[in-house]
Amino acid sequence: MKLLGNSSRGINPIQKRLLYRCCILPITFYGFQLWFYNKAPLSYHMKILGKMQRRATIWILGAFKTSPSEGIEAIVSLINIKYHLQKLVGRSQIRSAALPANYLIRMFMNDHSNNHPSPNPHSIDSLTNRQKTIAKGHLIDSNNKLYGIFPAFSPLHPEFKLGSRISDQFSDHFSFNLASKEKNQQKCMQQLDKMILQSSSLPNLAIIITDASIKNNITTSISHIHILNHPLIKTVYHAAYITSTEAELFAIRCGINQACSKNDISKIIVVTDSIHAVMKIFESSPHPYQLHMTSIL
């Protein structure tokens, strides 16, 4: 790779980064499920992989060898090796949940959403409590993540078909008002002010304003509840090492649950800057945020 370019000639940094992501990382992470799992000794592997990525980022930028790793990774737009592996693990676990019920991996897992006529005697559910605490591996982590913490969903259930989902059967109960990116900030503020003034006089309506931010791997989720144009509840939560989508969903979940606990609330307006997180509430395919989805719906 060093022959392809240096700081004065050869391929540019964008092409170097593309080469590293497309050719080096897939080979490096091939079969990561065999060694990256809960309770596995990872310090040596993380040290070697960290050195590899540091050498790659220095080569991409042509930077000095004394440059800080976090800074050059941020400039090159490369995610930390540990977080990259956690992302791959999460996607692999969701992929396991989307497999057919008669698939070999699913037969070993505690899938209580499908009633098998003859349970597999070699499934994880057949282990004793002591064996479950000793056993470790990617399959154990996937089973604990999908069926131990989160509710079990069958992706082929009739309720997930088009026309049978909650968003299809109760379409008149949900509406989305998207602010156009082409409008300037002043027009968006005027649109929000108009909506708030029209809704603030209704006693059975709650307005929930949510937001989330991440700084130094610490996520802050905030939700405000207003009824009759008066602030009623303000909640602030902090968490470490979670995604912004999960933080936004958690803020929306807390706001809606607290508003529903009040009497005579028949309509709720949620003001948020993350429409992607809101759409996850109505997404029927398996995803890591189904715990928040079930709590909201």
NORTA-V419064 format. One record per backbone hydrogen bond with DSSP energy under -0.5 kcal/mol. NH is the residue of the N-H (numbers start at 1). CO is the residue of the C=O. E is the energy in kcal/mol with one decimal. If there is no record, write none. Layout:
{{NH	CO	E} {NH	CO	E}}
//
This chain:
{{4	1	-1.2} {5	2	-0.8} {6	9	-2.8} {11	4	-1.9} {16	12	-2.0} {17	13	-2.5} {18	14	-2.1} {19	15	-2.2} {20	16	-2.3} {21	17	-2.5} {22	18	-2.3} {23	19	-2.1} {24	19	-0.8} {24	20	-0.9} {25	20	-2.2} {27	23	-0.6} {28	24	-2.4} {29	25	-2.7} {30	27	-0.7} {32	29	-1.8} {34	31	-1.8} {35	32	-1.3} {36	32	-2.7} {37	35	-0.9} {40	37	-1.6} {42	40	-0.7} {46	42	-3.0} {47	43	-1.9} {48	44	-2.2} {49	45	-2.7} {50	46	-2.3} {51	47	-1.9} {52	48	-2.0} {53	49	-2.5} {54	50	-2.2} {55	51	-2.4} {56	52	-1.9} {57	53	-2.7} {58	54	-2.3} {59	55	-1.9} {60	56	-2.4} {61	57	-2.4} {62	58	-2.1} {63	58	-1.1} {67	64	-1.5} {72	68	-2.0} {73	69	-2.2} {74	70	-1.8} {75	71	-1.9} {76	72	-2.1} {77	73	-0.8} {78	73	-2.6} {84	80	-2.5} {85	81	-2.3} {86	82	-2.1} {87	83	-2.1} {88	84	-2.1} {89	85	-2.5} {90	86	-2.2} {91	87	-2.1} {92	88	-2.2} {93	89	-2.3} {94	90	-2.0} {95	91	-2.1} {96	92	-1.6} {97	93	-1.4} {98	94	-1.1} {99	96	-1.0} {103	100	-1.6} {107	103	-1.8} {108	104	-1.0} {108	105	-0.7} {109	105	-0.7} {109	106	-0.6} {111	109	-2.0} {112	110	-1.3} {114	111	-0.7} {116	114	-1.1} {123	120	-1.6} {124	108	-2.8} {126	123	-1.3} {127	124	-1.5} {132	128	-2.3} {133	129	-1.6} {134	130	-1.6} {135	131	-2.8} {138	33	-0.5} {141	137	-2.2} {142	138	-2.5} {143	139	-2.2} {144	140	-2.5} {145	141	-2.5} {146	142	-2.5} {147	143	-2.4} {148	143	-0.7} {148	144	-0.8} {149	144	-1.4} {150	145	-1.1} {155	153	-0.7} {157	154	-1.9} {160	157	-2.1} {161	158	-1.5} {164	161	-2.1} {165	161	-0.7} {168	165	-0.6} {169	165	-2.6} {170	166	-2.2} {171	168	-0.8} {173	170	-1.8} {174	171	-0.9} {178	176	-0.7} {183	180	-0.7} {188	184	-1.7} {189	185	-2.2} {190	186	-2.1} {191	187	-2.2} {192	188	-2.1} {193	189	-2.6} {194	190	-2.2} {195	191	-1.9} {196	192	-2.5} {197	193	-2.4} {198	194	-1.9} {199	195	-1.4} {200	196	-1.9} {202	199	-1.4} {203	201	-0.6} {205	202	-1.1} {206	267	-2.2} {207	226	-2.9} {208	206	-0.5} {208	269	-3.5} {209	207	-0.5} {209	224	-2.6} {210	208	-0.5} {210	271	-2.3} {211	222	-2.0} {213	220	-1.9} {215	218	-2.2} {218	215	-1.7} {219	217	-0.5} {219	239	-3.7} {220	213	-2.8} {221	237	-2.8} {222	211	-2.8} {223	235	-2.0} {224	209	-2.5} {225	233	-2.5} {226	207	-2.9} {227	230	-2.1} {228	202	-0.5} {228	205	-0.5} {230	227	-1.0} {232	225	-3.6} {233	225	-1.1} {235	223	-2.4} {237	221	-2.7} {239	219	-2.2} {241	217	-2.4} {247	243	-1.9} {248	244	-2.5} {249	245	-2.5} {250	246	-2.2} {251	247	-2.0} {252	248	-2.3} {253	249	-2.8} {254	250	-2.5} {255	251	-2.2} {256	252	-2.6} {257	253	-2.5} {258	254	-2.2} {259	255	-2.2} {260	256	-2.5} {261	257	-0.9} {262	259	-1.2} {265	262	-0.7} {266	204	-2.1} {266	264	-0.7} {267	204	-1.5} {269	206	-2.6} {271	208	-3.4} {271	269	-0.5} {272	270	-0.6} {278	274	-1.4} {279	275	-2.2} {280	276	-0.9} {281	278	-1.4} {282	278	-0.5} {282	279	-0.8} {283	280	-0.8} {284	282	-0.6} {290	287	-1.2} {293	289	-1.7} {294	290	-2.5} {295	291	-1.5} {296	292	-1.9} {297	293	-2.6}}
//
